[in-house]
Amino acid sequence: MEELRGLFAGLGLKGVETFIASGNVIFTASSGGIQVLERKAEDRLRAALGYEVGVFIRTEAEVAAIARYKPFKASQLLTAGAFSVGFLAAPLGTAARKALMGLKTEIDDLHLHGREVYWLCKKKQSESTFSNAVFERALKVRATFRGLSTVSRLAAKYAFSPAAT
């Protein structure tokens, strides 16, 4: 994680931290567009690692909104095997939205909201045919998935207000 922090600090970002060992990087950027920063970070990671890595930046307000968004009923969440959020670079187009809904199964429910895909797995993830790789192949877009508990912990730790409206 130290190397990852260094790569992001090398982009001129301030207060660079990592959050758990899953590639979540927290930082402050003084200026520049998010898409430009995503591309710069992807270029730096590709140069350092030798392979493509998708970067999906969200603001504090966006993380808080993602943490508090409720696409499924509370009763469904109580019995779910897993509940994850997929981060996308841009909202899905019509064809990709249709392809996404085609990935629903008896145990996998999917919900699209903005640049996020919410995945509710009714059983263990190991019993599911859905995965990040399946998603990317079917929709031909990059994504990264995180458990909603990780997103909620991230929002809480950095004092975003997931309970705020």
Order of alpha helices (4+ residues) and beta strands (2+ residues): alpha-beta-beta-alpha-alpha-alpha-beta-alpha-beta-beta-alpha-beta-alpha
